[in-house]
Structure formats: structure tokens, C-alpha cells
Amino acid sequence: MSRIKDSTIGFGSPGRYIQGKGLLHKLPAYTKKTEKKVLVLIDNFFYGEFTDILTEIYKGKQDVVTTEFGKECTVAEIERVAALAKQLDAGIVAGIGGGKTLDTIKGVANSTKLP
């Protein structure tokens, strides 16, 4: 049995990842660095509830637009959300949900060059 002597490790992640109790209500503090719209991709399990919450907490602060995650992280889904971000002239994209949702929004951020 041979041992690997190379210690190179690859790691990829979004520019910022936050997680914790009550942070949804603090999201505007993280997105205020742009005056443009915020596009939030939300897992289909909580889309309705979180859209209502985000609409309320962003009221009077910044325009927020939500879109429901299409259930699978695919090139087509990344392209759909990226096209929406461009159409809206979004200044930032965010994701709320599980791994597939977050992988999709990372693909959107990468393709649109948005934070």
C-alpha cells in the first residue's frame, strides 16, 4: 500500500456563507452593499413562507425578488436563474435551502459574476 505524500487540497465555496438561528431577518444587512435588487433562490419546501418573510423584512430597505428552486441543480436551472438575475439587473444573488439549491446559486453567481 502506498501513501500519498502530496498535501494539495482543493476547496470551493461561495464568497460568503452564513448560517444560524435568526439570520434570515438579518439578511438585509448582508446585502446592503449594493443598491440594486437582491435575487433570492429559495428551496421549494419553504418558498411561499420565506417569500412572505423576505418581502416584509426588506420593505423600505431594498428591492428583493424571489424565485423557486426547480428541484435539481442542472445547467438549465443555473441558466434560468442567471437569466432572471440579468433581466432584473440584480446586484447580488442569495440562496436559501439545501445543498442542491446552494450549488445552483453558486453556479449563478459564477456565471453572472455577482456576489
C-alpha distances in whole Angstrom, upper triangle without the diagonal:
4,7,10,13,15,18,20,21,24,27,30,33,37,39,40,39,41,41,43,46,49,47,49,52,51,50,53,52,49,50,54,52,54,57,56,55,52,50,48,46,46,44,47,46,48,50,54,53,52,54,57,55,54,58,59,57,58,61,63,60,58,58,55,54,52,50,49,45,45,42,39,38,38,40,43,43,42,45,47,47,47,50,51,50,52,55,56,55,53,52,49,46,45,43,43,41,38,35,36,39,38,35,39,41,38,38,42,42,40,42,45,44,46,44
4,7,9,12,15,17,18,21,24,28,31,34,36,38,37,39,39,42,45,48,46,48,51,50,48,51,50,47,48,52,50,51,55,54,53,50,49,47,45,45,43,46,46,48,49,53,53,51,53,56,54,53,56,58,56,56,60,61,58,56,56,54,53,51,49,48,44,44,42,39,37,37,38,42,42,41,43,46,45,45,48,50,49,50,53,54,53,51,49,46,45,43,42,42,40,37,34,35,38,37,34,37,39,36,36,40,40,37,40,43,42,43,42
4,6,9,11,14,15,19,22,25,28,32,33,35,34,36,36,39,42,45,43,45,48,47,45,48,47,44,46,49,47,48,52,51,51,48,46,45,43,43,42,44,44,46,47,51,51,48,51,54,52,51,54,56,53,53,57,59,55,54,54,51,51,49,47,46,42,43,40,37,35,36,37,41,41,39,42,44,44,43,46,48,47,48,51,52,51,48,47,44,42,41,39,40,38,35,32,34,37,34,32,36,37,34,35,38,38,35,38,41,39,41,39
4,6,8,10,12,15,18,22,25,29,30,32,31,34,34,37,40,43,41,43,46,44,43,45,44,41,42,45,44,45,49,48,47,45,43,42,40,41,39,42,42,44,45,49,48,46,48,51,49,48,51,53,51,51,54,56,52,51,51,48,48,46,44,43,40,40,38,35,33,34,34,38,38,36,39,41,41,40,43,45,43,45,48,48,47,45,43,41,39,38,37,38,36,33,30,31,34,32,29,33,34,31,31,35,34,32,34,37,36,37,36
4,6,9,12,15,18,22,25,29,30,31,31,34,35,37,41,43,41,43,46,44,43,45,44,41,42,45,43,45,48,48,48,45,44,42,41,42,41,44,44,45,46,50,50,47,49,52,50,49,52,54,51,51,55,56,52,51,51,49,48,47,46,45,41,42,40,37,34,35,36,40,39,37,40,43,42,41,44,46,44,45,49,49,47,45,43,41,39,38,37,39,37,35,31,33,35,33,31,34,35,32,32,36,35,32,35,38,36,37,36
4,6,9,12,15,19,22,26,27,28,29,31,32,35,39,41,39,41,44,42,40,42,41,38,39,42,40,41,45,44,44,42,41,39,38,39,38,42,42,43,44,48,47,45,46,50,48,46,49,51,48,48,52,53,49,48,48,46,45,44,43,42,39,39,38,35,32,33,33,37,36,34,37,40,38,37,41,42,40,42,45,45,44,42,40,37,36,35,35,36,35,32,29,31,33,30,28,31,32,28,29,32,31,29,31,34,32,34,32
4,6,10,13,16,19,23,24,25,25,28,29,32,35,38,36,37,40,38,37,39,38,34,36,39,37,39,42,42,42,39,38,37,36,37,36,39,40,40,42,45,45,42,44,47,45,43,46,48,45,45,49,50,46,45,45,43,43,41,41,40,37,38,36,33,30,32,32,36,35,33,35,38,37,35,39,40,38,40,43,43,42,39,37,35,34,33,32,33,32,30,27,29,31,28,26,29,30,26,27,31,29,27,30,32,30,32,30
4,7,10,13,17,20,21,23,23,26,28,31,34,37,34,35,38,36,35,37,36,32,34,36,34,36,39,39,39,36,35,34,33,34,34,37,38,38,39,43,43,40,41,44,43,41,44,45,43,42,46,47,44,42,42,40,40,38,38,37,34,35,33,31,28,29,29,32,32,29,32,35,33,32,36,37,35,36,40,40,38,36,34,32,31,30,29,31,30,28,25,26,28,25,23,26,27,23,24,27,26,23,26,29,27,28,27
4,7,10,13,17,18,20,20,23,24,27,31,33,31,32,35,33,31,34,33,29,31,33,32,33,37,36,36,33,32,31,29,31,30,33,34,35,36,39,39,36,38,41,39,37,40,42,39,39,43,44,41,39,39,37,37,35,34,34,31,32,30,27,24,26,26,29,29,26,29,32,30,29,33,34,32,34,37,37,36,33,32,29,27,27,26,27,27,24,21,23,25,22,20,23,23,20,21,24,23,21,24,26,24,26,24
4,7,10,14,16,17,18,21,23,26,29,31,29,30,33,31,29,31,30,27,28,31,29,30,34,33,32,30,29,27,26,28,27,31,31,32,33,36,36,33,35,38,36,34,37,39,37,36,40,41,38,36,36,34,33,32,31,31,27,28,27,24,21,22,22,26,25,23,25,28,27,26,29,31,29,30,33,34,32,30,28,26,24,23,23,25,24,22,18,20,22,19,16,19,20,16,17,21,19,17,20,23,21,22,21
4,7,10,12,14,14,17,19,22,26,28,25,26,29,27,25,28,27,23,24,27,26,27,31,30,29,26,25,24,23,24,24,28,28,29,29,33,33,30,31,34,33,31,34,36,33,33,36,38,34,32,33,30,30,28,28,28,25,26,25,22,19,21,21,24,23,21,24,26,24,23,27,28,26,28,31,31,30,27,25,22,21,20,19,21,21,19,16,17,19,15,14,17,17,13,15,18,17,15,18,21,19,20,18
4,7,9,11,12,15,17,21,24,26,23,24,27,25,22,25,24,21,21,25,23,24,27,26,26,23,22,21,20,21,21,25,26,26,26,30,30,27,28,31,30,28,31,33,30,30,33,35,31,29,29,27,26,25,24,24,21,23,22,20,16,18,18,21,20,17,20,22,20,20,23,24,22,24,27,27,26,23,22,19,17,17,16,18,18,17,14,15,16,12,11,14,13,10,11,14,13,11,15,17,15,16,15
4,7,8,8,12,14,18,21,22,19,20,23,21,19,21,21,17,18,21,20,21,24,23,23,20,19,17,17,18,19,22,23,23,24,27,27,24,25,28,26,24,27,29,27,26,30,31,28,26,26,23,23,22,22,22,19,21,21,19,16,18,18,21,19,16,19,21,19,18,22,22,20,22,25,25,24,21,19,16,14,13,13,15,15,14,12,13,14,10,9,12,11,8,11,13,11,11,14,16,14,14,12
4,5,6,10,13,17,20,21,17,17,20,18,16,18,18,14,14,18,16,17,21,20,19,16,15,14,14,16,17,21,22,22,22,25,25,21,22,25,24,21,24,26,24,23,26,27,24,22,22,20,20,19,19,20,18,20,20,19,16,18,18,20,18,15,18,19,16,16,19,19,17,19,22,21,20,17,16,12,11,10,10,13,14,14,12,14,13,9,9,11,9,6,9,11,8,9,13,13,12,11,8
4,7,10,14,17,20,21,17,18,20,18,15,17,16,12,13,15,14,15,19,18,18,16,16,15,16,18,20,24,25,24,24,27,26,23,23,26,24,21,24,26,23,22,26,26,23,21,21,20,20,20,21,22,20,23,23,22,19,21,21,23,21,17,20,21,18,17,21,21,17,19,23,21,20,17,14,11,11,11,12,15,17,17,16,17,16,12,13,14,12,9,12,13,9,10,14,14,11,10,7
4,7,10,13,17,17,13,14,17,14,12,14,13,9,11,14,13,15,18,18,18,15,15,14,15,17,19,22,23,22,22,25,24,20,21,24,21,19,22,23,20,20,23,24,21,19,20,18,20,19,20,21,20,23,23,22,20,22,22,24,21,19,21,22,19,18,22,21,18,21,24,22,21,17,15,12,11,10,11,13,15,16,15,17,15,12,13,15,12,10,14,14,11,13,17,16,14,12,8
4,7,10,14,15,11,12,15,13,12,14,14,11,12,16,16,17,20,20,19,16,16,14,14,15,16,20,20,19,20,23,22,18,20,22,20,18,21,23,20,20,23,25,22,20,21,19,20,18,19,20,18,21,21,21,18,21,22,24,21,19,22,22,19,19,23,22,19,22,25,23,22,19,17,14,12,10,10,11,12,13,12,15,13,10,12,14,12,11,14,15,13,15,18,18,17,14,11
4,7,10,11,8,10,12,11,9,13,12,9,12,15,16,18,21,21,20,16,16,14,15,15,16,20,20,18,19,22,20,17,19,21,18,16,20,20,17,18,22,23,20,20,21,18,20,18,20,20,19,22,22,22,21,24,25,26,23,21,24,24,21,22,25,24,21,24,26,24,24,20,18,15,14,11,11,10,12,13,14,16,15,12,15,16,14,14,18,18,16,18,21,21,20,17,14
4,7,9,7,9,12,11,11,14,14,12,15,18,19,21,23,23,22,18,18,15,16,15,15,19,18,16,18,20,18,15,18,20,17,16,20,20,18,19,22,24,22,21,22,20,21,19,20,20,19,22,21,22,21,24,26,27,24,23,26,26,22,23,27,25,23,27,28,26,26,23,21,18,16,12,11,10,11,12,13,16,14,12,15,17,16,16,19,20,18,21,24,24,23,20,17
4,6,6,8,11,11,11,15,15,14,17,19,21,23,25,25,24,20,20,17,18,17,17,20,18,17,19,21,18,15,19,20,16,16,20,20,17,19,22,24,22,22,23,21,22,21,22,22,21,25,23,24,24,27,29,30,27,26,29,29,25,27,30,28,26,29,31,29,29,25,24,20,19,15,14,12,13,14,16,19,17,16,19,21,19,19,23,23,22,24,27,27,26,23,20
4,6,8,10,10,12,15,15,15,18,20,22,24,26,27,25,21,22,18,19,17,18,20,18,16,18,19,16,14,18,18,15,16,19,18,16,18,21,24,22,22,24,21,23,21,23,22,22,26,24,26,26,29,31,32,28,28,31,30,27,29,31,29,28,31,32,30,30,26,25,22,21,17,16,13,14,16,18,21,19,18,21,23,21,22,26,26,25,27,30,29,29,26,23
4,6,6,7,10,13,13,13,16,18,20,22,23,24,22,19,20,17,18,17,18,20,18,15,17,18,15,13,16,16,12,13,16,15,12,15,18,20,18,19,21,19,20,19,21,21,22,26,25,27,27,30,32,32,28,28,31,30,26,28,30,28,26,30,31,28,28,25,24,21,20,16,16,13,15,17,20,22,20,19,22,23,21,23,26,25,24,27,30,29,28,25,22
4,5,5,6,10,10,10,12,15,17,19,20,21,19,16,17,15,16,15,17,19,18,15,17,18,15,12,15,16,12,12,15,15,12,13,17,19,17,17,18,16,18,17,19,20,20,24,24,25,25,28,29,30,26,25,28,27,23,25,27,25,23,27,28,25,25,21,20,17,16,13,13,11,13,16,18,20,18,16,20,21,18,19,23,22,21,24,26,25,25,21,18
4,5,5,9,10,10,12,14,17,18,19,19,17,14,14,12,13,12,14,16,16,13,13,14,12,9,11,12,9,8,12,11,9,11,14,17,15,15,16,13,15,14,16,17,18,21,21,23,23,26,27,28,24,23,26,24,21,23,25,22,21,24,25,22,23,19,19,16,14,11,11,9,12,15,17,19,16,15,19,19,17,18,22,21,20,23,25,24,24,20,18
4,6,7,9,10,12,13,16,18,18,19,17,14,16,14,16,15,17,19,19,15,16,16,13,10,12,12,8,8,11,10,6,9,12,14,12,13,15,13,16,15,18,19,21,24,25,27,26,29,31,30,27,26,28,27,23,25,27,24,22,26,26,23,23,20,19,17,16,14,14,13,15,18,21,23,20,19,22,23,20,22,25,23,22,26,27,26,25,22,19
4,6,6,7,9,11,14,15,16,18,16,14,16,14,17,16,19,21,21,18,18,19,16,13,15,15,12,10,13,12,8,10,13,14,12,13,15,14,16,16,19,21,22,26,26,27,27,29,30,31,27,26,28,27,23,24,27,24,22,25,26,23,23,19,18,15,15,13,14,13,16,19,21,23,20,19,22,22,19,21,24,22,21,24,26,24,24,20,17
4,5,5,6,9,11,13,14,15,13,10,12,11,13,14,16,19,19,16,16,17,16,12,13,14,11,9,12,12,9,9,12,14,11,11,13,11,13,13,16,18,19,23,23,25,23,26,27,27,24,22,24,23,20,21,23,20,18,21,22,19,19,16,14,12,12,9,11,11,14,17,19,20,17,16,19,19,16,17,20,19,17,21,23,21,20,16,14
4,5,5,6,9,10,11,12,11,9,12,12,15,16,19,21,22,19,18,19,17,14,14,15,12,9,11,11,8,7,10,11,8,8,10,9,13,14,17,19,21,24,26,27,26,28,29,29,25,24,25,24,20,21,23,20,18,20,21,18,18,14,13,11,12,11,13,14,17,21,22,23,20,18,22,21,18,19,22,20,18,22,23,21,20,16,14
4,6,6,8,11,12,14,14,12,15,15,18,19,22,24,25,22,21,22,20,17,17,18,15,13,15,14,11,10,13,13,10,10,13,13,16,17,20,23,23,27,28,29,28,30,30,31,28,26,27,27,23,23,25,23,20,23,24,21,20,16,14,13,14,13,15,16,19,22,23,25,22,20,23,23,19,20,23,21,19,22,24,22,21,17,14
4,6,7,10,12,13,13,11,13,13,16,17,20,23,23,21,20,22,21,17,17,19,16,13,16,16,13,12,15,16,12,12,14,13,16,16,19,21,21,25,26,26,25,27,27,28,25,23,25,24,20,20,23,21,18,20,22,19,18,15,12,10,11,10,13,14,17,20,21,22,19,17,19,20,16,16,20,18,16,19,21,19,17,14,11
4,5,6,9,9,9,7,10,11,14,16,19,22,23,20,19,21,20,16,16,18,16,12,14,15,12,10,14,14,10,9,11,10,13,14,17,19,20,24,25,26,24,26,26,26,23,21,22,22,18,18,20,18,15,17,19,16,15,11,9,7,9,9,12,14,18,20,21,22,19,17,19,19,15,16,18,16,14,17,19,16,15,12,9
4,5,7,9,10,9,13,14,17,19,23,25,26,23,22,23,22,19,18,19,17,14,15,16,13,10,13,12,8,8,10,11,14,16,20,22,23,27,28,29,27,29,29,29,26,24,25,25,21,20,22,20,17,19,20,17,15,12,10,9,12,13,16,17,21,24,25,26,22,20,23,22,19,19,22,19,17,20,22,19,17,14,12
4,7,9,11,11,14,15,19,21,24,27,29,26,25,26,25,22,21,23,21,17,18,19,16,14,17,16,12,11,13,14,16,19,21,24,25,28,29,30,28,29,28,29,26,24,25,25,21,20,22,20,17,18,20,17,15,12,9,9,12,13,17,19,23,25,25,26,23,21,23,22,19,19,21,19,16,18,20,17,15,12,10
4,5,8,8,12,14,18,20,24,26,28,26,24,25,25,21,20,22,20,17,17,19,17,13,16,15,11,9,11,12,14,17,19,22,23,26,28,29,27,28,27,27,25,22,22,22,19,18,19,17,14,15,17,14,11,9,6,7,11,13,17,19,23,25,26,26,23,21,22,21,18,18,20,17,15,17,18,15,14,11,10
4,7,9,12,15,19,21,25,27,29,26,24,25,25,22,20,21,20,16,16,18,16,12,14,12,9,7,8,11,14,17,19,23,24,27,30,30,28,29,28,28,26,24,24,23,20,19,19,17,14,15,16,13,11,9,7,9,13,15,18,21,24,27,28,28,24,23,25,24,20,21,22,19,17,20,21,17,16,13,13
4,7,10,13,16,19,23,25,27,24,22,23,23,20,18,20,19,16,15,18,16,13,14,13,11,8,7,9,11,14,17,20,22,24,27,27,26,26,25,25,23,20,20,19,16,15,16,14,11,11,12,9,7,6,5,8,11,13,17,19,23,26,26,26,22,21,23,21,18,19,20,17,15,18,18,14,14,11,12
4,6,10,13,16,19,21,23,21,18,19,20,17,15,16,16,13,12,15,14,11,12,13,10,7,5,6,7,10,13,17,18,21,24,25,23,24,23,23,20,18,18,17,14,14,14,11,9,11,11,7,7,5,6,7,9,11,14,16,20,23,24,23,20,19,21,19,15,17,19,15,14,18,17,14,15,12,12
4,6,10,12,16,18,20,18,16,17,17,14,12,15,14,10,11,14,13,10,12,13,11,8,6,5,6,8,11,14,16,19,21,22,21,22,22,21,18,16,17,16,12,13,14,11,9,11,12,9,9,6,6,5,6,7,11,13,16,19,20,20,16,16,18,16,13,15,16,13,12,16,16,13,14,10,10
4,7,10,13,15,18,16,13,15,16,13,11,14,14,11,12,15,14,12,15,16,14,11,9,6,5,6,8,11,12,15,17,18,17,18,18,17,14,13,14,12,9,10,11,8,7,10,11,8,9,6,8,6,5,6,8,11,14,17,18,17,13,13,15,13,10,13,14,11,11,14,14,12,14,10,11
4,6,10,12,14,12,10,12,13,10,9,12,12,9,11,14,13,12,15,17,15,13,11,7,6,5,6,9,10,13,15,16,15,17,18,17,14,13,15,13,10,11,13,11,9,13,14,12,13,10,11,9,6,5,5,7,10,13,15,14,10,11,13,11,9,12,13,11,11,15,16,14,15,12,12
4,7,9,12,11,9,12,13,10,10,14,14,12,14,17,16,15,18,21,19,16,14,11,9,6,5,6,6,9,11,12,12,14,15,14,11,11,13,11,8,11,13,11,10,14,15,14,15,12,14,11,8,6,5,6,8,11,12,11,7,8,11,9,7,11,12,10,11,15,15,14,16,14,14
4,6,8,7,5,9,10,8,8,12,12,11,13,16,16,16,18,21,20,18,16,12,10,7,6,5,6,9,10,12,13,15,17,17,13,13,16,14,11,14,16,14,14,18,18,17,19,16,17,14,11,9,6,5,6,9,11,11,7,9,12,10,10,13,15,13,15,18,18,18,20,17,17
4,5,6,6,10,11,9,11,14,14,14,16,19,19,19,22,25,24,22,20,16,14,10,9,6,5,8,8,10,11,14,17,16,13,14,17,15,13,16,18,16,17,21,21,20,22,19,21,18,14,11,8,6,5,7,10,9,6,9,12,11,11,14,15,15,17,19,20,20,22,20,19
4,6,5,8,10,10,11,14,15,15,17,19,20,20,23,26,25,23,21,17,15,11,9,6,6,7,7,11,13,15,18,17,13,15,18,16,14,18,19,17,18,22,22,21,24,21,23,20,17,15,12,10,8,10,13,11,9,13,15,13,14,17,18,17,20,22,22,23,25,23,22
4,6,8,9,10,11,14,14,15,17,19,20,21,23,27,26,25,23,19,17,14,12,9,9,11,10,13,15,18,21,20,17,19,21,19,18,21,23,21,22,25,25,24,27,24,25,23,19,16,13,10,8,10,13,13,11,14,16,16,16,19,21,20,22,25,25,26,27,25,24
4,6,6,6,8,10,10,12,14,15,16,18,20,23,23,21,20,16,15,11,11,9,10,13,12,16,17,20,23,22,18,19,22,20,18,21,23,20,21,24,24,22,25,22,23,21,18,15,12,9,8,11,14,14,12,14,17,16,16,19,21,20,22,25,25,25,27,24,23
4,6,5,6,9,10,10,12,14,15,16,18,21,21,19,17,14,12,8,8,6,8,11,12,15,16,19,21,20,16,18,20,17,15,18,20,17,18,21,21,19,22,19,21,19,16,13,11,9,9,12,15,15,12,14,17,15,15,18,20,18,20,23,23,23,25,22,22
4,6,5,6,9,10,11,13,15,16,17,20,21,19,17,14,12,10,10,9,12,14,15,18,20,22,24,23,19,21,23,20,18,21,22,19,20,23,22,20,23,21,23,21,18,16,14,12,13,16,19,18,15,18,21,19,18,22,23,22,23,26,27,26,28,25,24
4,6,5,6,9,10,11,13,14,16,20,20,19,18,15,14,11,12,11,14,17,17,20,22,25,27,25,22,23,25,22,20,23,24,21,22,25,24,22,25,22,23,21,19,16,15,12,13,16,19,19,16,18,22,20,19,23,25,23,24,27,28,27,29,26,24
4,5,5,6,8,10,10,12,14,18,17,16,15,12,11,9,11,10,13,16,16,19,20,23,25,24,20,21,23,20,18,21,22,19,19,22,22,20,22,19,20,18,15,13,11,9,10,14,17,17,14,15,19,18,16,20,22,20,21,24,25,24,25,22,21
4,5,5,6,9,10,11,12,16,16,14,12,9,8,6,9,9,12,15,17,20,20,23,24,23,19,20,21,19,16,19,20,16,17,20,19,17,19,17,18,17,15,13,12,11,13,16,19,19,15,17,20,18,16,20,22,19,20,24,24,23,24,21,20
4,6,5,6,9,10,11,15,15,15,13,11,11,10,12,13,16,19,20,23,24,27,28,27,23,24,25,22,20,22,23,20,20,23,22,19,22,19,21,19,18,16,15,14,16,19,22,22,19,20,23,22,20,23,25,23,24,27,28,26,27,24,23
4,5,5,6,9,10,14,14,14,13,11,12,11,14,14,17,20,21,24,25,27,29,28,24,24,26,24,21,23,24,21,20,24,23,20,22,19,20,18,17,15,14,12,15,18,21,22,18,19,23,22,20,23,25,23,23,27,28,26,27,23,22
4,5,5,6,8,12,11,11,10,7,9,8,12,13,16,19,21,23,23,25,27,26,22,22,24,21,18,20,21,18,17,21,20,17,19,16,16,15,14,12,12,11,14,18,20,21,17,17,21,20,17,20,22,20,20,24,25,23,23,20,19
4,6,5,6,10,10,10,8,7,8,9,12,14,17,21,22,25,25,27,28,27,23,23,24,22,19,21,22,18,17,20,19,16,18,16,17,16,15,14,15,14,17,21,24,24,20,20,24,22,20,23,24,22,22,26,26,24,25,21,20
4,6,5,9,10,11,11,10,12,13,16,18,20,24,25,28,28,31,32,30,27,27,28,26,23,24,25,22,21,24,23,20,21,19,20,19,18,17,18,16,19,23,26,26,22,23,26,25,22,25,27,25,25,28,29,27,28,24,23
4,6,8,8,9,11,10,12,13,17,18,21,24,26,28,28,30,31,30,27,26,28,26,22,24,25,22,21,24,23,20,21,18,18,17,17,15,16,15,18,22,24,25,22,21,25,24,21,24,26,24,23,27,28,26,26,22,20
4,6,5,6,7,7,10,12,15,18,20,24,26,28,27,29,30,29,26,25,26,24,21,22,23,19,18,20,20,17,17,15,15,14,14,14,16,15,19,23,25,25,21,21,24,23,20,22,25,22,21,25,26,23,23,20,18
4,6,7,8,9,12,14,17,20,23,26,28,30,30,32,32,31,28,27,28,26,23,24,25,21,20,22,21,18,19,17,17,17,18,17,19,19,22,26,28,28,25,25,28,26,23,26,28,25,24,28,29,26,26,23,22
4,6,8,11,14,16,20,23,26,29,31,33,33,34,34,33,30,29,30,28,25,25,26,22,21,23,22,18,19,17,17,18,19,19,21,22,25,29,31,31,27,27,30,28,25,27,29,26,25,29,29,26,27,23,22
4,7,9,13,16,19,22,24,28,30,31,31,32,32,32,29,27,28,26,23,23,24,21,19,21,21,17,17,15,14,14,16,16,19,20,23,27,29,29,25,24,27,26,23,25,27,24,22,26,27,24,24,20,19
4,6,10,13,16,20,22,25,27,29,28,29,29,28,25,24,25,23,20,20,21,17,15,17,17,13,13,11,11,11,13,14,17,18,22,25,27,27,23,22,25,23,20,22,24,21,19,23,23,20,20,17,16
4,7,10,14,17,19,22,25,27,26,27,27,26,23,22,22,20,17,17,18,14,13,15,14,10,11,9,10,11,12,13,16,17,21,24,26,25,21,21,24,22,18,21,22,19,18,22,22,19,20,16,16
4,7,10,13,16,19,21,23,22,24,24,23,20,19,20,18,14,15,16,13,11,14,14,10,12,9,10,10,10,10,12,13,17,20,22,22,18,18,20,18,15,18,20,17,16,20,20,17,19,15,15
4,7,10,13,16,19,20,20,21,21,20,17,16,17,14,11,13,13,10,9,12,12,9,11,9,11,11,10,10,12,13,16,19,21,20,16,17,19,17,14,17,18,15,15,19,19,16,18,15,16
4,7,10,13,15,17,17,19,19,18,15,15,16,13,10,13,14,10,10,14,13,11,14,11,14,12,10,9,10,10,13,16,18,17,13,14,17,14,12,16,17,14,15,19,19,17,19,16,16
4,6,9,12,14,14,16,16,15,11,12,13,10,8,11,12,9,10,14,13,12,15,13,15,14,11,11,10,10,12,15,16,15,11,13,15,12,11,15,15,13,15,18,17,16,19,16,17
4,6,9,11,12,14,16,14,11,12,14,11,9,13,14,12,13,17,16,15,18,16,19,16,13,12,10,10,10,13,15,12,9,12,14,12,12,15,16,14,16,19,19,18,21,19,19
4,6,8,9,11,13,12,8,10,12,10,9,12,14,12,14,17,17,17,19,17,19,17,13,12,9,9,9,10,11,9,6,10,11,9,9,13,13,12,15,17,17,17,20,18,19
4,6,8,9,11,10,7,10,12,10,10,13,14,13,15,18,18,19,21,20,22,20,16,15,13,13,12,12,13,10,9,12,12,10,12,15,14,13,17,18,18,19,21,20,21
4,7,9,12,12,9,12,14,13,13,16,18,17,18,21,22,22,24,22,24,22,18,16,13,13,11,10,11,8,8,11,12,10,12,15,15,15,18,20,20,21,23,22,23
4,6,9,10,7,10,13,12,12,15,17,17,18,21,22,23,24,23,24,22,18,17,14,14,12,11,10,6,8,11,10,8,12,14,13,14,17,18,17,19,22,21,22
4,7,8,6,7,11,11,11,13,15,16,17,19,21,21,23,21,22,19,16,15,12,14,12,11,9,5,7,9,7,5,9,10,9,11,14,14,14,16,18,18,19
4,5,5,6,9,10,11,12,14,16,17,18,20,21,22,21,23,21,17,17,15,17,16,15,13,9,10,12,9,7,11,12,9,11,14,14,13,16,18,19,20
4,5,5,6,9,10,10,12,14,15,16,18,20,21,20,21,20,17,18,16,19,18,17,15,12,13,14,11,9,11,12,8,10,13,12,11,13,16,17,19
4,5,5,6,9,10,10,12,14,15,16,18,20,19,21,20,17,18,17,19,19,18,17,13,13,15,13,10,12,14,11,11,15,14,12,14,18,18,20
4,5,5,6,8,10,11,12,14,15,17,18,17,19,18,14,15,13,15,15,15,14,11,10,12,11,7,9,12,9,9,13,14,12,14,17,17,18
4,5,5,6,8,10,11,12,14,15,16,15,17,15,12,13,12,15,15,15,14,11,10,11,9,6,7,9,6,5,9,10,8,10,13,13,15
4,6,5,6,9,10,10,12,14,15,15,17,16,14,15,15,18,19,19,18,15,14,15,13,9,10,12,9,7,11,11,8,10,13,14,16
4,6,5,6,9,10,11,12,14,14,17,16,13,15,14,17,18,19,18,15,13,15,14,10,11,13,11,9,12,14,11,12,15,15,17
4,5,5,6,9,10,10,12,11,13,12,10,11,11,14,15,16,16,14,11,12,12,9,8,11,9,7,10,12,10,10,13,12,14
4,5,5,6,9,10,10,10,12,11,9,12,13,16,18,19,18,16,13,14,13,10,9,10,9,5,8,9,7,6,10,10,12
4,5,5,6,9,10,10,13,13,12,15,16,19,20,22,21,19,16,17,17,13,12,14,12,9,11,13,10,9,12,12,15
4,5,5,6,8,8,12,12,11,13,14,17,19,21,21,18,16,17,17,13,12,15,13,10,12,14,12,10,14,13,15
4,6,5,6,5,8,8,8,11,13,16,18,20,20,18,15,16,16,13,11,13,12,8,9,12,10,8,11,9,12
4,5,5,6,9,11,11,14,16,20,22,24,23,21,19,19,19,16,14,15,14,10,11,13,11,8,11,10,13
4,6,8,11,13,13,16,18,21,23,25,25,23,20,21,21,18,16,18,17,13,14,16,14,11,14,13,16
4,5,9,11,11,14,16,19,22,24,25,23,20,20,21,18,16,18,17,14,14,17,15,12,15,13,15
4,6,9,11,14,17,20,23,25,26,24,21,21,21,19,16,17,17,13,13,16,14,10,12,10,13
4,6,7,11,14,17,20,22,23,21,18,18,19,16,13,15,15,12,11,14,13,10,11,8,10
4,7,10,14,17,20,23,23,22,19,18,19,17,14,15,16,12,10,13,13,10,10,7,8
4,7,10,14,17,19,19,19,16,14,16,14,11,12,13,10,8,12,13,10,9,6,5
4,7,10,13,16,16,15,12,11,12,11,7,9,11,8,7,10,11,9,10,7,6
4,7,10,13,13,13,10,8,11,10,7,9,11,10,9,12,14,13,13,10,8
4,6,9,10,10,6,6,9,8,6,8,11,10,10,13,15,15,15,13,11
4,7,9,10,7,7,11,11,9,12,14,14,14,17,19,18,19,16,15
4,7,8,6,7,10,10,10,12,15,15,16,18,20,20,21,19,18
4,6,5,6,9,10,11,12,14,16,17,18,20,21,22,20,19
4,5,5,6,8,10,10,12,14,15,16,18,20,20,19,18
4,5,5,6,9,10,11,12,14,15,17,18,20,19,18
4,6,5,6,9,10,11,12,14,15,16,18,17,16
4,5,5,6,9,10,10,12,14,15,16,14,13
4,6,5,6,9,10,11,12,14,15,15,14
4,5,5,6,9,10,11,12,14,13,14
4,5,5,6,8,10,10,11,10,10
4,5,5,6,9,10,10,10,9
4,5,5,6,9,10,10,11
4,5,5,6,8,8,10
4,6,5,5,5,6
4,6,5,7,8
4,6,8,11
4,5,9
4,7
4
